[in-house]
Amino acid sequence: MLIFGLRVCFRTVGHGMFHCQRCGGDRGYRHRVGRRWFHIFYIPVIRLGRTGEHLQCLDCRGRFRTGVLAIPTAAQMEEALPAGTLAAATCMLLAGNPGSRPARRRAVDAIRSAGRPAYDETALDEDLVRSAVSGGDDVAAPLNTLAAQLAVPAREWFLANVVRIGLADGQLSDEQRLAARHVAANLGLTAAHAYGVITRTEEGATAE
């Protein structure tokens, strides 16, 4: 009769929502961490090292690596475009003249078209203040999330629309050009790729 040995015990350290690949949709999960114990009569008595961690779907009970959290949920995907558009639009406006009527109008139209139809200039003023206080640190996260869902042509289209906000009241300034490159970098576009999109958009605006 085996009265002592090693066993692995798991404990739950967190909960959340994720995209379960087995269920094919958004599901709740529990985050579990395992630890090896020395036991006597199956009673853990000496705690040893950790053995790993996983996410367990609360519906199908499937176990997954924590890396699956990088896959956006349906709710995150729905919010990604308006959040990314807002971050990029305010970044471009702050790099130029935030009071420019043509630029503000184009920014508001872009945000509305991205999924926030009730967005207005009052909300824009509040977001500009918030972004200015953060020093632009609020741009990377929403754009990184959005980039994970967009193919390269869609990223180009998105960047071109951001550049058009800056072009609404004239040629791009050095600060606006830098803002456009910052947006492009957070979308996962190379510097050369961004330069091409920005240049083509400027040329297109000049030809109109």
Backbone as JSON, one array per atom type, in Angstrom:
{
  "sequence": "MLIFGLRVCFRTVGHGMFHCQRCGGDRGYRHRVGRRWFHIFYIPVIRLGRTGEHLQCLDCRGRFRTGVLAIPTAAQMEEALPAGTLAAATCMLLAGNPGSRPARRRAVDAIRSAGRPAYDETALDEDLVRSAVSGGDDVAAPLNTLAAQLAVPAREWFLANVVRIGLADGQLSDEQRLAARHVAANLGLTAAHAYGVITRTEEGATAE",
  "N": [[0.85, -1.2, 0.0], [0.63, 2.15, -0.96], [1.73, 4.81, 0.85], [2.86, 7.28, 0.83], [4.15, 9.92, -1.3], [4.32, 11.84, -4.38], [2.18, 14.42, -5.51], [0.11, 16.44, -7.65], [-1.48, 19.46, -7.08], [-4.09, 21.7, -7.9], [-4.99, 25.14, -7.84], [-7.4, 27.77, -8.01], [-6.75, 30.93, -9.31], [-7.86, 33.09, -10.5], [-10.5, 34.59, -12.53], [-12.33, 35.05, -15.62], [-13.27, 36.22, -18.95], [-12.98, 34.56, -22.08], [-12.07, 33.59, -25.45], [-13.18, 30.58, -26.23], [-11.72, 27.98, -27.88], [-12.64, 25.44, -28.29], [-15.39, 25.49, -27.71], [-16.06, 27.48, -29.48], [-16.76, 30.14, -29.08], [-17.33, 33.04, -26.91], [-16.57, 32.47, -23.56], [-16.75, 31.86, -20.0], [-13.89, 31.56, -17.85], [-11.66, 29.84, -15.61], [-8.63, 30.56, -14.03], [-6.03, 28.49, -13.39], [-3.47, 27.32, -11.23], [-0.86, 25.05, -10.86], [0.75, 23.04, -8.34], [3.36, 21.06, -7.05], [3.21, 18.62, -4.51], [4.43, 16.92, -1.59], [3.02, 14.06, -0.3], [1.3, 12.35, 2.36], [-0.53, 9.53, 2.89], [-2.18, 10.57, 0.94], [-2.6, 13.13, 1.75], [-1.62, 16.41, 1.34], [1.45, 17.58, 2.5], [3.99, 18.76, 2.34], [4.97, 21.51, 0.56], [6.06, 21.79, -2.75], [7.71, 22.67, -5.83], [6.19, 24.8, -8.41], [4.14, 23.57, -11.09], [3.06, 24.47, -13.42], [0.5, 26.24, -15.34], [-2.91, 26.87, -16.34], [-5.85, 27.65, -18.32], [-9.2, 26.99, -17.65], [-12.1, 26.21, -19.29], [-15.34, 27.13, -18.3], [-17.56, 26.01, -19.36], [-17.15, 23.79, -21.3], [-15.14, 22.55, -19.95], [-12.63, 22.24, -20.96], [-9.04, 22.49, -21.16], [-6.59, 25.03, -21.5], [-3.67, 26.69, -22.77], [-2.35, 29.7, -21.3], [-1.82, 31.52, -23.23], [-3.94, 31.76, -24.98], [-5.42, 33.89, -24.24], [-4.67, 35.99, -25.73], [-6.21, 35.97, -27.95], [-8.81, 37.85, -29.14], [-11.99, 38.46, -27.53], [-15.46, 38.37, -28.6], [-16.7, 40.69, -27.71], [-14.49, 42.34, -27.26], [-13.52, 42.55, -29.85], [-15.59, 43.94, -31.06], [-15.39, 46.4, -29.83], [-12.87, 47.23, -30.52], [-12.36, 48.66, -33.01], [-13.74, 51.28, -32.8], [-12.42, 52.2, -30.46], [-9.73, 52.17, -31.23], [-9.81, 53.97, -33.38], [-10.58, 56.32, -32.09], [-8.35, 56.75, -30.41], [-6.29, 57.13, -32.31], [-7.26, 59.32, -33.78], [-7.39, 61.42, -31.88], [-4.71, 61.57, -31.26], [-3.63, 62.52, -33.69], [-4.97, 64.99, -33.91], [-4.03, 66.4, -31.65], [-1.41, 66.66, -32.36], [-1.5, 68.56, -34.26], [-3.57, 71.27, -34.86], [-5.8, 71.37, -32.45], [-8.13, 72.81, -32.41], [-9.01, 73.19, -34.97], [-11.63, 73.49, -37.21], [-12.27, 71.98, -39.64], [-10.6, 69.7, -39.3], [-11.46, 68.67, -36.83], [-14.11, 68.06, -37.47], [-13.74, 66.04, -39.36], [-12.5, 64.14, -37.74], [-14.49, 63.55, -35.84], [-16.44, 62.47, -37.55], [-15.09, 60.19, -38.43], [-14.87, 58.7, -36.07], [-17.54, 58.29, -35.45], [-18.32, 56.75, -37.66], [-16.86, 54.5, -37.13], [-18.23, 53.17, -35.21], [-19.44, 54.56, -33.11], [-22.03, 56.17, -33.12], [-23.27, 58.28, -31.72], [-21.33, 60.01, -30.99], [-19.89, 63.2, -30.31], [-18.76, 66.68, -30.55], [-18.41, 67.63, -27.98], [-17.78, 65.34, -26.54], [-15.44, 64.81, -27.88], [-13.78, 66.95, -27.06], [-13.47, 66.29, -24.36], [-12.09, 63.87, -24.59], [-9.78, 64.73, -25.85], [-8.59, 66.29, -23.87], [-8.14, 64.31, -21.95], [-6.35, 62.65, -23.33], [-4.24, 64.42, -23.72], [-3.38, 64.86, -21.11], [-2.45, 62.34, -20.47], [-0.24, 62.24, -22.0], [-0.11, 60.97, -24.43], [0.2, 58.31, -23.95], [-1.92, 56.62, -24.06], [-2.37, 55.61, -26.53], [-1.08, 53.37, -27.67], [-2.07, 50.79, -26.64], [-4.92, 50.45, -27.5], [-4.51, 50.55, -30.3], [-2.74, 48.46, -30.78], [-4.37, 46.3, -30.08], [-6.35, 46.55, -32.02], [-4.82, 46.18, -34.35], [-4.28, 43.47, -34.31], [-6.51, 42.38, -35.39], [-6.77, 43.28, -37.96], [-6.1, 42.92, -41.42], [-3.21, 43.58, -43.5], [-3.88, 45.4, -45.72], [-6.14, 46.64, -44.6], [-5.04, 47.93, -42.42], [-3.52, 49.82, -43.73], [-5.55, 51.33, -44.93], [-6.79, 52.33, -42.63], [-4.7, 53.9, -41.51], [-4.42, 55.79, -43.55], [-6.85, 57.17, -43.34], [-6.48, 58.39, -40.87], [-4.37, 60.09, -41.47], [-5.69, 61.8, -43.21], [-7.22, 63.29, -41.47], [-5.33, 65.0, -40.39], [-4.68, 66.34, -42.73], [-6.87, 67.84, -43.23], [-6.91, 70.56, -42.74], [-4.83, 71.58, -44.24], [-1.36, 71.14, -45.31], [0.59, 68.46, -43.89], [2.19, 68.96, -40.76], [5.48, 68.74, -39.27], [5.13, 67.6, -36.76], [2.63, 66.37, -37.02], [3.22, 64.52, -38.97], [4.97, 62.92, -37.56], [3.2, 61.95, -35.66], [1.54, 60.4, -37.28], [3.35, 58.42, -38.06], [3.76, 57.28, -35.6], [1.26, 56.18, -35.03], [1.18, 54.32, -37.13], [3.31, 52.61, -36.43], [2.3, 51.41, -34.13], [0.3, 50.0, -35.26], [1.64, 48.0, -36.38], [2.99, 48.41, -38.74], [5.84, 48.82, -40.83], [8.45, 51.36, -40.85], [9.09, 52.12, -43.47], [6.86, 51.2, -44.87], [4.86, 52.74, -43.69], [5.69, 55.27, -44.5], [5.2, 55.14, -47.25], [2.37, 54.9, -47.32], [1.57, 57.29, -46.09], [2.68, 59.2, -47.83], [1.36, 58.62, -50.28], [-1.25, 59.22, -49.53], [-1.09, 61.94, -49.0], [-0.42, 62.87, -51.55], [-2.73, 62.15, -52.91], [-4.59, 63.83, -51.68], [-3.69, 66.3, -52.53], [-4.19, 66.14, -55.24], [-6.91, 66.25, -55.37]],
  "CA": [[0.0, 0.0, 0.0], [1.42, 3.37, -1.09], [1.28, 5.76, 1.88], [3.46, 8.6, 0.61], [4.57, 10.16, -2.68], [4.15, 13.19, -4.9], [0.95, 14.66, -6.24], [-0.05, 17.82, -8.11], [-2.75, 20.09, -6.7], [-4.35, 22.96, -8.6], [-5.87, 26.1, -7.19], [-7.88, 28.83, -8.9], [-6.18, 32.24, -8.94], [-8.56, 34.17, -11.17], [-11.59, 34.27, -13.45], [-12.5, 36.04, -16.68], [-13.9, 35.79, -20.18], [-12.04, 34.33, -23.16], [-12.63, 32.9, -26.61], [-12.89, 29.14, -26.12], [-11.57, 27.41, -29.22], [-13.43, 24.22, -28.38], [-16.81, 25.89, -27.78], [-16.24, 28.34, -30.63], [-17.36, 31.42, -28.71], [-16.88, 33.62, -25.65], [-16.97, 31.69, -22.4], [-16.04, 32.15, -18.77], [-12.81, 30.63, -17.54], [-10.94, 30.0, -14.35], [-7.19, 30.46, -14.19], [-5.58, 27.55, -12.38], [-2.03, 27.15, -11.09], [-0.54, 23.77, -10.22], [1.94, 22.95, -7.5], [3.67, 19.69, -6.64], [3.26, 18.43, -3.06], [4.75, 15.61, -1.02], [1.84, 13.7, 0.49], [1.25, 11.13, 3.17], [-1.92, 9.09, 2.85], [-2.85, 11.49, 0.01], [-2.78, 14.46, 2.36], [-0.45, 17.22, 1.05], [2.1, 18.04, 3.73], [5.15, 19.61, 2.03], [4.79, 22.17, -0.73], [7.26, 21.79, -3.58], [7.68, 23.67, -6.88], [5.04, 24.93, -9.29], [4.23, 22.68, -12.25], [2.48, 25.09, -14.6], [-0.8, 26.88, -15.17], [-3.76, 26.75, -17.52], [-7.19, 28.2, -18.22], [-10.21, 25.95, -17.82], [-13.41, 26.72, -19.71], [-16.38, 26.76, -17.35], [-18.62, 25.29, -20.06], [-16.74, 22.48, -21.81], [-14.1, 22.04, -19.04], [-11.36, 22.1, -21.67], [-7.9, 23.2, -20.58], [-5.86, 25.74, -22.55], [-2.54, 27.52, -22.36], [-2.76, 31.08, -21.02], [-1.61, 32.31, -24.44], [-5.2, 31.95, -25.71], [-5.99, 35.18, -23.86], [-4.32, 36.96, -26.77], [-7.29, 35.94, -28.94], [-9.85, 38.74, -28.61], [-13.37, 37.99, -27.43], [-16.36, 39.09, -29.51], [-16.9, 42.03, -27.16], [-13.27, 43.1, -27.5], [-13.45, 42.83, -31.28], [-16.59, 44.96, -31.37], [-14.93, 47.67, -29.29], [-11.52, 47.55, -30.98], [-12.31, 49.67, -34.06], [-13.98, 52.63, -32.29], [-11.39, 52.59, -29.5], [-8.51, 52.47, -31.98], [-10.05, 55.19, -34.16], [-10.55, 57.45, -31.15], [-6.97, 56.97, -29.98], [-5.51, 57.65, -33.43], [-7.78, 60.63, -34.15], [-6.96, 62.41, -30.89], [-3.26, 61.69, -31.42], [-3.38, 63.39, -34.82], [-5.45, 66.35, -33.61], [-3.13, 67.03, -30.69], [-0.15, 66.95, -33.04], [-1.72, 69.74, -35.09], [-4.38, 72.3, -34.22], [-7.01, 70.7, -31.94], [-9.3, 73.67, -32.59], [-9.33, 73.3, -36.39], [-12.96, 72.99, -37.49], [-12.28, 70.87, -40.62], [-9.96, 68.51, -38.73], [-12.35, 68.15, -35.8], [-15.27, 67.47, -38.13], [-13.33, 64.77, -39.96], [-12.23, 63.21, -36.65], [-15.78, 63.12, -35.29], [-17.07, 61.6, -38.56], [-14.37, 58.91, -38.43], [-15.21, 57.96, -34.84], [-18.94, 57.86, -35.61], [-18.37, 55.67, -38.65], [-16.2, 53.32, -36.56], [-19.12, 52.45, -34.3], [-19.99, 55.38, -32.04], [-22.85, 57.14, -33.85], [-23.68, 59.42, -30.9], [-20.15, 60.79, -30.62], [-19.99, 64.6, -30.72], [-17.58, 67.5, -30.27], [-18.23, 67.71, -26.52], [-17.04, 64.12, -26.18], [-14.1, 64.95, -28.45], [-13.02, 67.83, -26.18], [-13.12, 65.53, -23.16], [-11.07, 62.88, -24.94], [-8.54, 65.45, -26.14], [-8.0, 66.65, -22.57], [-7.67, 63.06, -21.34], [-5.17, 62.2, -24.06], [-3.16, 65.37, -23.47], [-2.9, 64.6, -19.75], [-1.71, 61.06, -20.47], [0.98, 62.4, -22.79], [-0.13, 60.08, -25.59], [0.45, 56.92, -23.55], [-3.14, 55.83, -24.22], [-2.53, 55.29, -27.95], [-0.53, 52.07, -28.05], [-2.89, 49.61, -26.32], [-6.05, 50.22, -28.42], [-4.06, 50.3, -31.66], [-2.18, 47.09, -30.79], [-5.51, 45.39, -30.08], [-6.98, 46.65, -33.34], [-3.92, 45.64, -35.37], [-4.37, 42.01, -34.28], [-7.71, 41.98, -36.12], [-6.79, 43.85, -39.3], [-5.12, 42.53, -42.42], [-2.36, 44.71, -43.87], [-4.59, 46.45, -46.48], [-7.04, 47.36, -43.7], [-4.2, 48.83, -41.63], [-3.18, 50.92, -44.62], [-6.76, 52.14, -45.04], [-6.96, 53.0, -41.34], [-3.67, 54.94, -41.41], [-4.74, 56.84, -44.52], [-7.93, 57.97, -42.77], [-5.9, 59.21, -39.81], [-3.61, 61.14, -42.14], [-6.65, 62.76, -43.78], [-7.62, 64.2, -40.4], [-4.29, 66.02, -40.35], [-4.68, 67.09, -43.98], [-8.14, 68.56, -43.38], [-6.7, 72.01, -42.73], [-3.59, 71.94, -44.93], [-0.3, 70.15, -45.36], [1.01, 67.92, -42.6], [3.35, 69.54, -40.1], [6.42, 67.7, -38.83], [4.54, 66.93, -35.61], [1.57, 65.5, -37.51], [3.86, 63.4, -39.67], [5.49, 62.06, -36.5], [2.04, 61.28, -35.07], [1.11, 59.38, -38.23], [4.3, 57.32, -37.97], [3.52, 56.64, -34.3], [0.07, 55.36, -35.24], [1.57, 53.22, -38.0], [4.15, 51.67, -35.69], [1.45, 50.66, -33.22], [-0.51, 49.11, -36.09], [2.51, 46.94, -36.85], [3.55, 48.73, -40.06], [7.23, 49.27, -40.79], [8.64, 52.78, -41.16], [9.03, 52.28, -44.92], [5.48, 50.99, -45.25], [4.13, 53.92, -43.25], [6.08, 56.39, -45.37], [4.5, 54.98, -48.52], [0.95, 55.2, -47.14], [1.44, 58.72, -45.8], [2.99, 59.95, -49.05], [0.26, 58.43, -51.24], [-2.43, 59.94, -49.04], [-0.82, 63.38, -49.21], [-0.51, 63.12, -53.0], [-4.13, 62.05, -53.27], [-5.27, 65.02, -51.21], [-3.24, 67.41, -53.37], [-4.79, 65.99, -56.56], [-8.36, 66.45, -55.28]],
  "C": [[0.88, 1.24, 0.0], [0.9, 4.41, -0.1], [1.9, 7.14, 1.71], [3.9, 8.71, -0.84], [4.38, 11.6, -3.08], [2.81, 13.3, -5.61], [0.89, 16.14, -6.61], [-1.44, 18.31, -7.72], [-2.89, 21.42, -7.43], [-5.24, 23.85, -7.75], [-6.23, 27.2, -8.18], [-7.37, 30.18, -8.41], [-6.89, 33.4, -9.64], [-9.65, 33.67, -12.1], [-11.66, 35.35, -14.54], [-13.26, 35.46, -17.85], [-12.83, 35.6, -21.25], [-12.77, 33.67, -24.32], [-12.22, 31.44, -26.52], [-12.85, 28.54, -27.52], [-12.36, 26.12, -29.38], [-14.92, 24.54, -28.5], [-17.09, 26.75, -29.01], [-16.89, 29.67, -30.32], [-16.8, 31.92, -27.39], [-17.43, 32.81, -24.48], [-16.21, 32.18, -21.16], [-14.94, 31.14, -18.54], [-12.34, 30.84, -16.11], [-9.47, 29.73, -14.61], [-6.65, 29.61, -13.04], [-4.05, 27.39, -12.42], [-1.76, 25.87, -10.33], [0.73, 23.84, -9.39], [2.12, 21.5, -7.05], [3.81, 19.64, -5.12], [3.77, 17.03, -2.72], [3.57, 15.26, -0.11], [2.06, 12.42, 1.29], [-0.22, 10.74, 3.3], [-2.78, 10.06, 2.04], [-3.2, 12.85, 0.62], [-1.53, 15.27, 2.08], [0.16, 17.78, 2.34], [3.29, 18.96, 3.47], [4.98, 20.19, 0.64], [6.1, 22.23, -1.49], [7.09, 22.84, -4.69], [6.39, 23.7, -7.69], [5.24, 24.06, -10.53], [3.63, 23.29, -13.51], [1.12, 25.7, -14.3], [-1.6, 26.7, -16.45], [-5.07, 27.49, -17.26], [-8.17, 27.05, -18.44], [-11.55, 26.59, -18.15], [-14.48, 26.24, -18.74], [-17.52, 26.0, -18.01], [-18.19, 23.87, -20.46], [-15.69, 21.8, -20.94], [-12.77, 21.78, -19.73], [-10.28, 22.94, -21.02], [-7.04, 23.79, -21.69], [-4.68, 26.5, -21.94], [-3.02, 28.95, -22.16], [-2.58, 31.99, -22.24], [-2.89, 32.56, -25.21], [-5.86, 33.27, -25.34], [-5.65, 36.26, -24.87], [-5.37, 37.0, -27.88], [-8.42, 36.81, -28.42], [-11.22, 38.08, -28.54], [-14.22, 38.8, -28.41], [-16.58, 40.52, -29.03], [-15.68, 42.91, -27.41], [-13.13, 43.48, -28.97], [-14.42, 43.95, -31.67], [-16.13, 46.34, -30.92], [-13.62, 48.13, -29.89], [-11.47, 48.67, -32.01], [-12.62, 51.07, -33.54], [-12.92, 53.1, -31.31], [-10.1, 52.96, -30.21], [-8.64, 53.76, -32.78], [-9.99, 56.42, -33.27], [-9.13, 57.78, -30.74], [-6.14, 57.61, -31.08], [-5.95, 59.07, -33.8], [-7.32, 61.71, -33.17], [-5.45, 62.63, -30.96], [-2.93, 62.66, -32.55], [-3.82, 64.83, -34.55], [-4.51, 67.08, -32.67], [-1.78, 67.38, -31.32], [-0.26, 68.2, -33.91], [-2.44, 70.82, -34.32], [-5.69, 71.66, -33.75], [-8.29, 71.52, -32.13], [-9.72, 73.82, -34.04], [-10.7, 72.69, -36.67], [-12.97, 71.85, -38.5], [-11.7, 69.58, -40.05], [-10.85, 67.87, -37.68], [-13.55, 67.45, -36.43], [-14.92, 66.12, -38.74], [-13.07, 63.72, -38.87], [-13.54, 62.66, -36.07], [-16.48, 62.16, -36.26], [-16.42, 60.22, -38.56], [-14.77, 58.06, -37.23], [-16.65, 57.47, -34.91], [-19.03, 56.67, -36.56], [-17.77, 54.38, -38.1], [-17.09, 52.57, -35.57], [-19.65, 53.22, -33.13], [-20.83, 56.5, -32.65], [-23.26, 58.37, -33.05], [-22.51, 60.33, -30.51], [-20.28, 62.22, -31.14], [-18.76, 65.38, -30.28], [-17.35, 67.69, -28.77], [-17.42, 66.51, -26.03], [-15.6, 64.21, -26.69], [-13.23, 65.84, -27.55], [-12.58, 67.1, -24.92], [-12.02, 64.53, -23.44], [-9.74, 63.54, -25.27], [-7.83, 65.83, -24.85], [-7.4, 65.42, -21.91], [-6.39, 62.58, -22.01], [-3.98, 63.11, -23.81], [-2.55, 65.14, -22.09], [-2.05, 63.34, -19.69], [-0.41, 61.16, -21.25], [1.05, 61.47, -23.98], [0.09, 58.62, -25.25], [-0.75, 56.02, -23.75], [-3.36, 55.4, -25.66], [-2.15, 53.84, -28.26], [-1.49, 50.9, -27.83], [-4.07, 49.42, -27.27], [-5.62, 49.94, -29.86], [-3.44, 48.9, -31.79], [-3.3, 46.06, -30.85], [-6.18, 45.38, -31.45], [-6.13, 45.98, -34.41], [-4.01, 44.12, -35.44], [-5.55, 41.5, -35.09], [-7.72, 42.43, -37.57], [-5.71, 43.25, -40.2], [-4.35, 43.77, -42.84], [-3.09, 45.77, -44.7], [-5.53, 47.27, -45.6], [-6.24, 48.31, -42.81], [-3.8, 50.04, -42.46], [-4.36, 51.89, -44.75], [-6.98, 52.96, -43.77], [-5.97, 54.16, -41.21], [-3.97, 56.1, -42.35], [-5.86, 57.74, -43.99], [-7.43, 58.87, -41.65], [-5.11, 60.37, -40.41], [-4.54, 62.21, -42.71], [-7.19, 63.72, -42.73], [-6.61, 65.35, -40.32], [-4.29, 66.91, -41.58], [-5.92, 67.97, -44.15], [-7.95, 70.08, -43.39], [-5.35, 72.41, -43.33], [-2.57, 70.82, -44.9], [0.07, 69.67, -43.95], [2.21, 68.68, -42.05], [4.29, 68.39, -39.72], [5.84, 66.91, -37.66], [3.43, 65.98, -36.04], [2.14, 64.29, -38.25], [4.42, 62.4, -38.66], [4.34, 61.28, -35.84], [1.55, 60.15, -35.97], [2.05, 58.17, -38.18], [4.12, 56.55, -36.66], [2.31, 55.72, -34.39], [0.43, 54.12, -36.06], [2.38, 52.16, -37.25], [3.31, 50.81, -34.76], [0.45, 49.78, -33.96], [0.33, 47.96, -36.64], [3.07, 47.17, -38.24], [4.98, 49.21, -39.9], [7.31, 50.75, -41.15], [8.52, 53.02, -42.66], [7.59, 52.14, -45.42], [4.64, 52.22, -44.89], [4.43, 55.12, -44.14], [5.31, 56.33, -46.69], [3.02, 55.35, -48.41], [0.74, 56.7, -46.93], [1.66, 59.55, -47.06], [1.87, 59.83, -50.08], [-0.99, 59.2, -50.83], [-2.27, 61.44, -49.24], [-0.97, 63.71, -50.7], [-1.96, 63.08, -53.46], [-4.92, 63.27, -52.85], [-4.91, 66.22, -52.07], [-3.94, 67.36, -54.73], [-6.29, 66.27, -56.54], [-8.73, 67.92, -55.56]]
}
